[in-house]
Amino acid sequence: MLLLRIIAVGALLLAASAAADSHAVRGVKISVVAGSGRSGAADGPATTATFVMPAALAADAHGNLYVADAGAQRIRVVSPGGVVRTLAGSSLLQDAGLWGTPGNRDGPAASAQFNTPSGIAVGRDGFVYVADTVNHSIRRISNAGVVTTFVPALGLPRGLAFDDDGNLYVADSELGLLKIAPNGTVTGASEPSVAFPVLHPYGVVIFEHPFMIVVSDDHGIMVQQQDGVWIRISSDATSGVPVQENQPIGQPYELARIGPDSIVYTDPRTGTIRYMNLNTRNEAILADVAEPLGIAALPGGEIVFTSAATRQVERLDGFDARDVIDPIFDAAPARRGAAYRVLEIGNSFTWWGNTWQDSIANMIEHGLGARTEVVPVQMAGAQLAPIISYVDETAPLFDAVILHVDDGTLGDVLLNEGPAAWKGHMAASLRALRDSLERQHVLLFVVERPMPNFLGPTEHLWAKIQENALAPPDRSQQDAWDAALAASGVHWIDLWSAYMADIRSARHEEIYSADAHLTEHGRIVTANAIVNALRPLIP
């Protein structure tokens, strides 16, 4: 079976249109987990407890949240029942509770002292490990409530993460990325990239199976892949491997793992919580937050973070952490009861630079009704033959298939030879697929998409300006596509009419982005056209 990029599904409400001035994911909500918002170090119920500057978070297997309060010089714990207690630290608060007097003292937790603790992790031994940043050390809090200095004489340790062997990885802003063995031996974690070195790291997460190290630093995200090679993920190809749509990735600070290959991270510089899939390099801003610092994922997948500005621990809801996964199709979610299941498949047109909430699939699912379930599959760069093979193989799992085709589905060779070279082949291939699916009682619906270069000067505008390629709409290939689809005998829709009607409207927004993929507005236009054409065909 082919190894593909599979997009998992979820049931989320679709807004009628995107907010033009919003860059956060639609449907995400923020709620307070702990902290009244006042500055202080009061324990007790989460609604009345106070923090000074909660800077780092970690969660244990029981749902307890460990908070490194860098301003109060304390380590705090928020229980699943919503009670805050001080685990370690004894500083006196000064300046009306806006700062705690730093110190450096081991011993019983109630009398121990820290200096700006900015990283925290829970070991397999149940001990809590603290990056005591300005004391240049890693401190350890035992289950018996005793604080010891685990490793002294570091630089400025911040982010902490454990691997499955119990090694502790430290993002040290002065010394780089460090690895500390269970016996306390310190080594460099690995050899960084010569072209893109790790510079002043802040956060680190570890992925197992396959093993990956992910680091945030002054220049973004660094990833050590399974083969040991470091790559930099960036906003453009000139400084590393770009994310989808070349979107800015901000200034990553603390990181948390939320899936087999995905992270969420805080960006205090722009005041955002962000998501990134390290495999597909899909990136999204999940929420605007005042000065976010620490971030963690609870055992149930909930995302929690700290806000230095509001002095609170907060939770982010409404984002499906399964947003993009990359197993074989067997790992797709099970059918929802008696739902009418639809496979939406094509090249990167089906999923690029978006999340589930603003995807074509979610819009189709919402438009067709509650009993419909849409599973999108992106076969990036794939042409017709492998797509058809995959559809034929997986058809028994579905009631209908939405198959997207465009110039990329043909490939450059056939496209350059002209319609005479591909019309007959296209029609015959789709006819054979239709017949195969009909025998399995599966509906085939084909969506033909005109590329931006055919739609006139406003689409994919920046590239056209750079290439001096501004020109009127070009319908030269439309007739050939229509003829091939008509000859195939499949149910189909040509998006040309929907796109051109939108372009001619008084309030037109761009359909295609600068990298020739659909904008959110383009996805809305596309989904609406598909729903209107598909609804009469579905029982």
C-alpha positions in Angstrom: 0.0 0.0 0.0 1.3 3.5 -0.8 2.7 5.6 2.0 0.7 8.8 1.9 -0.1 12.0 3.6 -3.4 11.5 5.3 -5.4 14.3 6.8 -7.5 13.3 9.8 -11.0 14.6 10.3 -13.0 16.2 13.1 -16.4 17.7 13.6 -16.0 21.4 13.9 -18.4 24.3 13.0 -17.7 26.1 9.7 -18.2 29.9 9.7 -19.9 31.4 6.7 -16.7 33.3 5.8 -13.3 33.9 7.1 -12.5 37.1 9.1 -10.5 39.2 6.8 -8.3 40.6 9.5 -7.8 37.5 11.6 -4.7 35.3 11.3 -5.6 32.8 14.0 -7.3 29.5 13.4 -11.1 29.7 13.4 -12.9 27.9 16.3 -10.0 28.0 18.8 -10.9 29.1 22.3 -8.8 30.1 25.3 -9.8 29.4 28.9 -8.0 29.9 32.2 -6.6 26.9 34.0 -5.0 28.6 36.9 -4.2 32.1 38.1 -6.4 35.1 39.1 -4.3 37.5 37.1 -3.0 39.3 40.1 0.8 39.0 40.8 1.8 36.9 43.8 2.6 33.4 45.0 -0.6 32.4 46.7 -1.5 28.7 46.6 -5.1 27.3 46.8 -8.0 27.0 44.3 -6.9 27.7 40.8 -9.3 30.6 40.4 -7.7 32.5 43.3 -4.1 31.3 43.2 -1.5 33.8 41.9 1.7 33.7 39.9 4.4 36.3 39.2 5.8 35.2 35.8 4.9 31.6 34.9 7.6 30.8 32.3 7.7 27.0 31.7 5.3 24.0 31.8 5.5 20.3 32.0 2.9 17.6 32.5 3.1 14.2 34.1 1.2 11.1 33.2 -1.5 11.9 35.8 -2.4 15.3 34.4 -0.5 17.4 37.0 0.9 20.5 35.6 4.3 21.7 36.8 5.0 25.4 36.5 8.3 27.1 36.6 7.4 30.5 38.0 10.5 32.5 37.0 9.3 35.7 38.7 8.4 34.1 42.0 11.5 31.9 42.0 9.2 28.9 42.7 8.1 25.6 41.2 4.3 25.3 41.4 2.0 22.3 40.7 -1.6 22.6 39.3 -3.5 19.4 40.1 -6.2 18.0 37.7 -8.7 19.0 40.3 -7.7 22.6 40.0 -5.6 23.2 43.2 -2.3 25.1 43.1 0.5 24.3 45.5 4.2 25.3 45.8 6.4 22.3 45.2 9.7 24.1 45.9 11.0 27.6 46.5 11.0 30.1 49.3 11.8 33.6 48.0 10.4 36.8 49.5 8.4 38.8 47.1 9.3 42.4 46.5 8.1 45.4 44.4 4.5 44.8 45.4 4.7 41.2 44.4 6.2 41.7 40.9 9.4 39.8 41.6 10.9 37.3 44.0 14.3 37.6 45.6 16.5 35.1 43.9 18.8 32.7 45.7 20.7 29.4 45.3 20.0 26.9 48.0 19.6 23.1 48.0 17.8 21.1 50.7 14.1 20.7 51.8 11.8 22.1 49.1 10.2 24.5 51.4 13.4 26.4 52.0 15.2 25.8 48.7 15.9 28.8 46.5 16.1 29.4 42.7 17.2 32.2 40.3 14.8 32.6 37.4 13.8 29.0 36.7 12.9 29.0 33.0 12.6 25.3 32.0 11.0 22.2 33.6 10.6 18.5 32.8 9.4 15.4 34.6 11.7 12.4 34.5 10.7 8.7 34.4 11.9 8.5 38.0 9.1 11.0 38.9 11.7 13.6 39.9 11.1 17.1 38.6 14.1 18.7 36.8 14.4 22.5 36.6 16.5 24.7 34.4 17.6 27.2 37.0 18.7 29.6 34.4 20.6 32.4 36.2 22.1 29.9 38.6 23.5 28.2 35.5 22.5 24.8 36.7 20.0 21.9 36.4 18.2 21.4 39.8 16.3 18.2 40.7 13.3 17.9 43.1 13.0 14.4 44.5 9.7 12.6 45.4 10.6 13.2 49.0 10.6 17.0 48.4 14.4 17.5 48.5 16.1 19.9 46.0 19.6 19.1 44.8 21.9 20.5 42.1 22.0 17.8 39.5 24.4 19.6 37.1 26.2 22.8 37.9 28.3 25.2 35.8 26.2 25.4 32.7 25.5 28.5 30.7 21.9 29.7 30.5 19.8 26.5 30.5 16.2 26.9 29.4 14.2 24.3 27.6 14.4 20.6 28.8 13.3 17.3 27.3 13.9 13.6 28.0 14.4 10.8 25.6 13.2 7.2 26.2 16.6 6.3 27.6 16.4 8.9 30.3 18.9 11.3 28.8 18.0 14.9 29.5 18.4 17.4 26.6 19.0 21.0 27.5 18.6 24.1 25.3 21.3 26.3 26.7 21.3 29.8 25.2 25.1 30.2 25.9 26.5 26.7 25.4 24.1 25.3 22.7 22.3 22.0 22.8 23.5 19.7 25.6 22.8 16.1 26.5 22.9 14.9 30.1 23.1 11.2 30.8 21.2 9.8 33.8 24.4 9.8 35.8 24.9 13.5 35.2 27.6 13.3 32.5 27.3 16.3 30.1 28.1 16.1 26.4 27.1 18.0 23.3 23.8 16.6 22.0 25.0 16.2 18.4 27.0 17.9 15.6 24.8 20.8 14.4 24.5 21.8 10.7 27.4 23.8 9.4 25.2 25.7 7.0 22.5 26.3 9.6 24.0 26.0 13.1 21.9 26.0 16.3 22.2 29.6 17.6 21.2 30.5 21.2 18.6 27.7 21.7 15.5 28.2 23.8 13.3 25.1 23.6 13.8 21.5 22.7 11.5 18.4 22.2 12.4 14.8 21.4 10.5 12.5 19.1 11.0 8.7 19.3 10.2 6.2 16.5 11.8 7.7 14.5 14.1 9.7 16.7 14.2 13.4 16.1 15.5 16.4 18.0 13.7 19.7 17.5 15.2 22.9 18.8 14.0 26.5 18.7 16.7 29.2 18.5 17.3 32.8 17.4 16.6 31.9 13.8 13.6 29.6 14.1 13.4 25.8 14.1 16.2 23.2 13.8 15.5 19.5 13.3 17.9 16.6 13.6 16.4 13.9 11.4 16.6 10.2 11.8 19.7 10.0 9.6 21.5 12.5 12.0 21.4 15.4 9.5 20.3 18.8 10.8 17.9 20.9 8.7 16.5 24.4 9.4 12.8 25.0 8.8 12.2 28.5 7.8 9.9 30.9 6.1 11.7 30.7 2.7 14.1 28.4 0.9 17.0 30.9 1.1 17.5 30.2 4.8 16.4 26.6 5.1 13.5 24.3 4.2 10.4 26.4 3.8 7.0 25.8 5.4 3.9 25.6 3.2 3.1 28.9 1.5 6.3 30.3 2.8 4.4 31.7 5.8 6.4 33.4 8.5 7.2 30.9 11.4 7.7 33.7 13.9 10.2 33.5 16.7 9.7 30.1 18.4 10.4 29.9 22.1 9.1 26.9 24.1 8.0 23.8 22.2 5.6 20.9 22.9 5.0 17.6 21.0 1.4 16.9 20.0 1.5 14.0 17.6 3.8 11.7 15.7 5.4 14.6 13.9 3.8 17.8 15.0 4.7 20.5 17.5 3.0 23.6 19.0 5.1 26.5 20.2 5.0 29.9 21.8 6.1 33.0 20.1 6.5 35.8 22.7 7.8 38.2 20.0 4.5 38.3 18.0 2.3 37.1 20.9 1.1 33.9 19.3 0.6 30.2 19.8 1.6 28.3 16.7 1.4 24.8 15.2 3.8 23.1 12.8 3.9 19.7 11.2 7.5 18.8 10.8 6.9 16.3 8.0 4.4 18.3 5.8 5.8 21.6 7.1 2.2 22.9 7.4 2.3 25.9 9.8 -0.6 27.8 11.4 -1.2 30.5 14.0 -3.6 29.0 16.5 -4.3 32.0 18.7 -3.1 35.5 19.6 -1.9 35.5 23.3 -0.3 38.2 25.4 3.4 37.3 25.9 3.1 33.4 25.9 6.1 31.5 27.3 5.7 27.9 28.5 3.7 25.3 26.6 2.9 21.6 27.2 0.5 18.9 26.0 -1.5 17.0 28.6 -1.9 13.2 28.3 -5.3 13.7 26.6 -3.9 16.0 24.0 -5.0 19.3 25.5 -2.6 22.2 24.8 -1.8 24.4 27.8 0.5 27.4 28.0 1.5 30.3 30.2 1.0 34.0 29.6 3.6 36.2 31.3 1.3 39.3 30.7 -1.8 37.9 32.4 0.2 35.7 34.9 -2.0 32.7 34.2 -1.9 29.2 33.0 -4.3 28.9 30.1 -5.7 26.1 27.9 -6.3 26.1 24.1 -9.4 24.3 22.8 -10.9 23.8 19.4 -7.8 22.7 17.5 -7.6 19.1 16.4 -4.1 17.9 17.2 -4.6 15.1 14.7 -4.7 17.8 12.0 -2.2 16.3 9.7 -0.8 12.7 10.2 1.4 10.6 8.0 0.8 6.9 8.3 -0.6 4.5 5.8 -4.3 4.8 5.3 -5.1 2.0 7.8 -4.4 4.7 10.5 -7.3 6.9 9.3 -10.1 7.4 11.8 -12.8 4.7 11.9 -16.1 5.4 10.3 -18.5 7.4 12.4 -21.4 5.0 12.9 -23.6 5.1 9.8 -22.0 8.2 8.3 -21.8 8.6 4.6 -18.1 8.5 4.0 -16.4 10.5 1.3 -12.8 10.3 0.2 -11.4 13.6 -1.1 -8.2 13.1 -3.0 -5.8 14.9 -5.3 -2.4 16.6 -5.2 -1.5 19.4 -2.9 -4.6 21.3 -4.0 -6.6 19.3 -1.5 -4.5 20.4 1.5 -2.0 23.2 1.6 -1.3 25.9 4.2 -4.5 25.2 6.1 -5.9 23.4 9.1 -8.9 21.2 9.4 -11.1 24.1 10.4 -10.5 26.0 7.1 -10.0 23.0 4.8 -12.1 22.1 1.8 -12.9 18.8 3.4 -14.4 20.4 6.5 -16.5 22.8 4.4 -17.8 20.0 2.3 -18.6 17.9 5.4 -20.5 20.8 6.9 -22.3 21.7 3.7 -23.5 18.1 3.1 -24.8 17.6 6.5 -24.1 16.0 9.9 -24.3 12.4 8.6 -21.4 13.0 6.1 -17.8 12.3 6.9 -15.0 13.6 4.6 -11.5 12.1 4.7 -9.0 14.2 2.6 -5.9 12.5 1.2 -3.1 14.6 -0.3 -0.8 12.9 -2.8 1.6 15.8 -3.2 3.0 15.9 -6.8 1.2 12.7 -7.8 -0.2 12.3 -11.3 -3.3 10.4 -12.4 -2.1 6.8 -12.5 -1.0 6.4 -8.8 -4.0 8.4 -7.6 -6.4 6.1 -9.5 -4.6 3.1 -8.2 -4.9 4.3 -4.6 -8.6 5.2 -5.1 -9.3 1.7 -6.5 -7.5 0.0 -3.6 -9.3 2.0 -0.8 -12.7 2.3 -2.4 -14.4 -0.3 -0.2 -13.9 2.0 2.8 -16.0 4.8 1.2 -19.4 5.6 -0.2 -18.2 8.3 -2.6 -14.9 9.7 -4.0 -14.2 13.3 -4.8 -11.2 13.3 -7.2 -9.5 16.6 -7.9 -7.7 16.9 -11.3 -5.7 19.8 -12.8 -2.7 20.4 -15.0 -0.5 18.9 -12.3 -2.4 15.6 -12.6 -1.3 15.4 -16.2 2.3 16.0 -15.7 4.6 18.3 -17.8 5.3 15.8 -20.5 1.7 15.3 -21.6 0.8 18.9 -20.9 3.5 20.2 -23.2 2.5 17.8 -26.0 -1.0 19.4 -26.0 -4.6 18.1 -25.5 -4.3 15.6 -28.3 -1.8 13.7 -26.3 -3.8 13.4 -23.1 -7.6 13.8 -23.8 -8.2 10.2 -24.8 -6.0 8.8 -22.0 -7.7 11.0 -19.4 -11.2 10.0 -20.5 -10.4 6.2 -20.7 -8.7 6.2 -17.3 -11.6 8.0 -15.5 -14.1 5.7 -17.3 -12.3 2.6 -16.1 -12.2 4.0 -12.6 -15.9 4.9 -12.7 -16.8 1.4 -13.8 -14.7 -0.2 -11.0 -16.2 2.0 -8.4 -19.8 1.4 -9.6 -19.3 -2.3 -9.2 -18.4 -1.5 -5.6 -21.4 0.8 -5.2 -19.1 3.8 -4.7 -19.9 7.2 -6.4 -17.1 8.9 -8.3 -17.2 12.7 -8.6 -14.5 14.5 -10.5 -13.5 18.2 -9.8 -11.6 20.0 -12.6 -9.6 23.0 -11.4 -8.3 25.7 -13.7 -4.8 26.8 -12.8 -4.2 30.5 -11.8 -2.4 31.3 -15.1 -5.7 30.8 -16.9 -7.8 33.1 -14.7 -6.5 36.5 -15.7 -4.1 39.0 -14.1 -5.4 39.0 -10.5 -4.7 35.4 -9.5 -1.1 34.5 -8.4 -0.5 38.1 -8.9 3.0 38.6 -7.5 4.5 35.8 -9.6 2.9 37.2 -12.7 4.4 40.6 -12.0 7.8 39.1 -11.5 7.5 37.2 -14.7 5.9 40.1 -16.6 3.1 37.7 -17.3 0.0 39.8 -16.7 -2.6 38.7 -19.3 -6.4 38.3 -19.8 -8.1 35.0 -18.9 -7.1 32.1 -21.2 -9.8 29.5 -21.9 -7.7 27.5 -24.4 -7.5 24.3 -22.3 -11.0 24.5 -20.9 -12.7 22.9 -23.9 -10.2 20.0 -23.9 -10.7 19.3 -20.2 -14.5 19.5 -20.6 -14.5 17.1 -23.6 -12.3 14.6 -21.8 -14.5 14.6 -18.7 -17.7 14.4 -20.7 -16.3 11.4 -22.7 -15.5 9.6 -19.5 -19.1 9.5 -18.4 -18.3 10.5 -14.8 -20.1 13.0 -12.6 -18.0 16.1 -12.8 -17.8 19.8 -12.2 -15.6 22.4 -13.9 -14.6 25.1 -11.3 -14.0 27.6 -14.1 -17.5 29.1 -13.9 -17.4 29.4 -10.1 -13.9 31.0 -10.1 -14.7 33.5 -12.9 -18.0 34.5 -11.3 -16.1 35.2 -8.1 -13.4 37.1 -9.9 -16.0 39.3 -11.6 -17.8 40.1 -8.3 -17.4 43.6 -6.7 -15.9 42.2 -3.5 -13.5 39.7 -5.0 -10.8 38.3 -2.8 -7.8 36.4 -4.3 -8.5 32.7 -5.0 -4.9 31.7 -5.4 -2.0 32.6 -3.0 1.5 33.7 -4.1 2.6 30.0 -4.3 -0.3 29.0 -6.6 -2.3 27.2 -3.9 -5.7 28.2 -2.8 -6.3 30.9 -0.3 -8.9 30.4 2.4 -11.3 32.4 0.2 -10.5 30.1 -2.7 -11.2 27.0 -0.6 -14.6 28.5 0.4 -15.5 29.1 -3.3 -14.3 25.6 -4.2 -16.2 23.9 -1.4 -19.4 25.7 -2.1 -19.3 24.7 -5.8 -18.6 21.1 -4.9 -21.4 20.9 -2.3 -24.0 22.4 -4.7 -23.1 20.0 -7.4 -22.7 16.9 -5.2 -25.7 17.3 -3.0 -28.2 16.0 -5.5 -26.1 12.9 -6.1 -25.9 11.8 -2.5 -28.8 9.7 -1.1 
